[in-house]
Structure formats: C-alpha cells, structure tokens
C-alpha cells in the first residue's frame, strides 16, 4: 500500500537516515515501511516532508501526471484521484 521503501531505495536513504531526518526511531520507520503499524495523515505528511515528495507519492498506484498535477489510486475503491495544485 505504501511506496516509502521504494522511494528510500531510489534516493539511497537508509532507515537510520530517514529516522534522523524525522526525529523518530529507526524501529518506527521500519514498522511503517513494512506496514506492521498504522499511520496517520500527519505521519504520512512527515514522511513526505522528509523524503521531499508529495504525500500522494507515498501511496501505491501513484501516477505523476506532470509537475503541477498528480494522482493516486484509492486503495479502497480503485478510483484514480487527481490532485491539482494551484
């Protein structure tokens, strides 16, 4: 469901490095990345900020449409949700 591990691998960021950026424990990062722990929207926002990506990029089914618009696939209904920045 989450793409955090994929983004970390693409950017060469370890669990330890991400944990330090977020001021959390490596165990917390690992639990979220491996989906052993639930995460809030606030938590997702912190991951997105630390990885410097839009929050939607953390979700499976994310489709980057262009620099201003992006979308992701809803994990519940399968619909593509488009987000437009103003």
C-alpha positions as CSV (number, residue, x, y, z in Angstrom):
1,X,0.0,0.0,0.0
2,X,2.8,2.4,0.8
3,X,5.8,3.2,-1.5
4,X,8.1,4.6,1.2
5,X,10.6,1.8,0.8
6,X,10.7,2.2,-3.0
7,X,11.4,6.0,-2.6
8,X,14.0,5.4,0.0
9,X,15.8,2.9,-2.3
10,X,15.6,5.3,-5.3
11,X,17.2,8.0,-3.2
12,X,19.7,5.9,-1.4
13,X,18.2,6.7,2.0
14,X,18.6,4.2,4.8
15,X,16.1,3.6,7.6
16,X,18.5,5.2,10.0
17,X,18.9,8.3,7.8
18,X,15.2,8.8,7.4
19,X,14.6,8.3,11.1
20,X,17.2,11.0,11.9
21,X,15.5,13.4,9.4
22,X,12.1,12.8,11.0
23,X,13.4,12.8,14.6
24,X,11.9,9.3,15.3
25,X,13.4,5.9,15.9
26,X,14.5,3.6,13.1
27,X,12.2,1.0,14.6
28,X,9.2,3.3,14.0
29,X,10.3,3.9,10.3
30,X,10.7,0.2,9.8
31,X,7.3,-0.6,11.3
32,X,5.6,1.9,8.9
33,X,7.6,0.8,5.9
34,X,6.8,-2.8,6.5
35,X,3.2,-1.9,7.3
36,X,3.3,-3.5,10.7
37,X,1.9,-0.3,12.3
38,X,-0.9,2.0,11.2
39,X,0.0,5.6,10.2
40,X,-2.0,8.8,10.5
41,X,-2.2,11.5,7.8
42,X,0.0,13.6,10.0
43,X,2.6,10.8,10.0
44,X,2.3,10.4,6.2
45,X,2.9,14.2,5.9
46,X,6.1,13.8,8.0
47,X,7.4,11.0,5.7
48,X,6.6,13.1,2.6
49,X,8.4,16.1,4.0
50,X,11.4,14.1,5.0
51,X,11.5,12.4,1.5
52,X,10.7,15.7,-0.3
53,X,7.8,14.2,-2.2
54,X,4.0,15.0,-2.4
55,X,2.1,12.9,0.1
56,X,0.3,11.1,-2.7
57,X,3.6,9.8,-3.9
58,X,3.8,7.6,-0.8
59,X,0.7,5.6,-1.9
60,X,0.6,2.6,-4.3
61,X,-0.9,3.5,-7.6
62,X,0.6,7.0,-7.6
63,X,0.8,8.4,-11.2
64,X,2.8,11.5,-11.7
65,X,0.9,13.4,-14.5
66,X,3.1,16.4,-14.7
67,X,5.0,18.9,-12.5
68,X,1.8,20.6,-11.3
69,X,-0.8,17.8,-11.2
70,X,-0.6,14.3,-9.7
71,X,-2.9,11.4,-8.9
72,X,-3.0,8.2,-7.0
73,X,-5.2,5.1,-6.9
74,X,-7.6,4.8,-4.0
75,X,-6.7,1.6,-2.1
76,X,-10.3,1.1,-1.2
77,X,-12.4,1.7,-4.4
78,X,-9.6,1.7,-7.1
79,X,-10.6,5.1,-8.4
80,X,-7.8,7.4,-9.7
81,X,-7.9,10.5,-7.5
82,X,-6.4,13.6,-9.2
83,X,-4.9,16.4,-7.1
84,X,-4.3,19.8,-8.8
85,X,-2.0,22.3,-7.3
86,X,-3.0,25.9,-7.6
